[in-house]
């Protein structure tokens, strides 16, 4: 199968287009292309004299499988023109619904989570509603959600942010989750510039065959850099609301996680988190947040009653610890036709190498072992781990997919 000719969707050169999403409604034969349109926030777009920074969520609709598109429709104009890209979910199994969630400021000290869906009477999206409550996204101070105000020698003592997630199990069951995080400077913990030792003040080279030696040297340099970095307190809270009528109404707010950690290296904007739904099942994956025993582990929260109640699953830790390993990060997939199946691709280190976790971030590509596990009982227990890559062609950011009939491909 060949791809057709490439066409331009966003054709306004005075704006920067980013965060594109594509969704398809089978019953109405509508193809949606959704993106964020910004000016003055980022991108190589010059400011136009007399015009302020701006950001919007816009979309175009095609009724002929992408051959032609209607005009640009504005869904939401951001009150605070920051980079708040939308999150998109659509119903599986040839169904009809397309759902969106995003975050915007509703007042100078309040961040809220917005939700919309495609209309039942037309192709357009409905008027957005706020699904968060009065306690959600309350910033410590005005402007504390602006990263430019935060950091060493900058005025704000905290950095507050809210990040949305959305998933749909079918046309009726849709779930909006958000993560609130606050990064607070610790008193009297200011970066210290220590004198360079002889090794770091001179150029060091390594010959062929000294890859391990060079890696250990770089690990040690990074460790020393982290020790000198400013100290912060990170507070992380994960909430979810479920709708079982296609987004018309939402149930009560459920608190899945509320924890705090201490660390270095700058604002912990968001933990690496995933939300998956299929049928009446919902799965939330929260990756390790810190080094203390309670936070340095993957958490799995599962619901089998359409998001009304959640239980934390502990079977994964038992499975992986049985082979003498500890999980650094996890990625999950679900199968459209097997609702109780949950597939995980895990980065692991051996128990003797936990110190490596100090040097890894969710955005790094370390040469660490990858293992694959599967659950067929909604995350209660997992299969024996299968090693799929160690310093080989399969890397931590390799593509990972599961077909509707539960065939996994890495």
Secondary structure as GFF3:
##gff-version 3
##sequence-region A 1 410
A	DSSP	beta_strand	16	25	.	.	.	ID=ss1
A	DSSP	beta_strand	30	39	.	.	.	ID=ss2
A	DSSP	beta_strand	54	62	.	.	.	ID=ss3
A	DSSP	beta_strand	73	77	.	.	.	ID=ss4
A	DSSP	beta_strand	87	90	.	.	.	ID=ss5
A	DSSP	beta_strand	98	107	.	.	.	ID=ss6
A	DSSP	beta_strand	110	117	.	.	.	ID=ss7
A	DSSP	beta_strand	129	130	.	.	.	ID=ss8
A	DSSP	three_ten_helix	147	149	.	.	.	ID=ss9
A	DSSP	beta_strand	158	168	.	.	.	ID=ss10
A	DSSP	beta_strand	174	185	.	.	.	ID=ss11
A	DSSP	alpha_helix	211	228	.	.	.	ID=ss12
A	DSSP	beta_strand	231	243	.	.	.	ID=ss13
A	DSSP	beta_strand	254	264	.	.	.	ID=ss14
A	DSSP	beta_strand	273	278	.	.	.	ID=ss15
A	DSSP	beta_strand	281	286	.	.	.	ID=ss16
A	DSSP	beta_strand	299	303	.	.	.	ID=ss17
A	DSSP	beta_strand	311	313	.	.	.	ID=ss18
A	DSSP	alpha_helix	315	321	.	.	.	ID=ss19
A	DSSP	beta_strand	325	335	.	.	.	ID=ss20
A	DSSP	beta_strand	338	350	.	.	.	ID=ss21
A	DSSP	three_ten_helix	351	359	.	.	.	ID=ss22
A	DSSP	beta_strand	369	375	.	.	.	ID=ss23
A	DSSP	beta_strand	386	389	.	.	.	ID=ss24
A	DSSP	beta_strand	401	402	.	.	.	ID=ss25
A	DSSP	beta_strand	408	409	.	.	.	ID=ss26
###
